[in-house]
């Protein structure tokens, strides 16, 4: 399971002209599910995300996490292309991406688990939909987390 975390001033996701989710200050999380992912992958990522110290303290250093700040929210958008490979040729292969039924289930469990870890409602996109994501990256701060690579 992979997650791209972006610290944002605000972010929103739309599909077919309708706003699906929107946050102010917080984290935009692009989530990719891989074949073979498990509940342990979800637990690991949600625990890590809720405790990431990527928000500035009074001196401007990244010392604060969601647990330290009350006004931080998350927006999660499914992103199967995080497992795209361009190893051969120029057209991406998505063979490592989970099948839609499994990926949807894992995506939904991820959101529920993240809500428990952060003690707040998590905004979300529409799984499998063509979406437009708008954000104002703050910093910019962007991190890649991979549940299979614990030291990334």
C-alpha positions, -999 to +999 in steps of 0.1 A: +000+000+000+013+034-009+003+069+002+015+102-011+010+127+017+008+164+009+006+191+036-020+215+023-035+249+031-067+235+015-077+207-009-109+195-026-119+168-050-147+170-076-163+146-100-188+154-128-190+189-115-199+179-079-177+185-049-171+152-032-148+163-003-130+194+009-107+203+037-089+234+050-055+230+066-044+194+067-032+164+046-042+153+011-036+116+009-034+098-024-038+061-017-028+032-038-037-004-030-015-033-042-024-069-048-015-087-015-020-058+008-035-066+042-050-051+073-015-048+087-006-024+058-036-003+066-028-002+104+008+007+097+000+035+074-028+050+094-007+049+126+022+066+108+001+092+091-017+103+123+016+108+140+036+125+112+052+156+126+049+177+095+032+208+108+051+238+121+055+247+157+059+283+169+094+285+156+084+272+121+100+237+126+081+206+116+073+194+152+035+190+153+013+161+143-024+158+139-025+146+175-011+180+185-034+202+165-072+203+165-078+220+132-060+195+109-082+174+085-075+146+059-088+142+024-082+107+009-083+101-028-079+066-044-049+065-068-043+032-084-016+048-106+007+048-076+016+013-086+021+021-122+053+009-138+071+023-169+099-002-167+091-014-202+082+010-229+063+043-224+028+031-215+024+025-178+015-010-166-008-013-136-004-050-131+006-045-094-025-024-086-051-043-068-083-054-085-111-029-081-133-049-057-104-056-033-090-021-036-124-005-028-127-026+003-092-017+015-098+020+007-129+020+028-113+002+057-083+026+054-106+056+058-124+041+088-091+032+104-077+067+098-108+083+113-102+062+145-065+071+146-071+108+141-104+111+160-118+131+131-140+127+101-119+120+069-131+135+037-128+114+005-132+112-032-153+086-051-135+053-055-129+045-092-143+078-105-126+103-128-118+131-104-103+165-103-082+173-073-074+209-063-049+218-036-026+245-023+005+226-012+019+241+020+057+242+022+057+224-001+057+192+020+052+159+002+061+125+015+058+090+001+049+062+025+050+025+014+037-001+039+062-027+025+092-004+029+091+005+066+121+029+065+109+050+035 
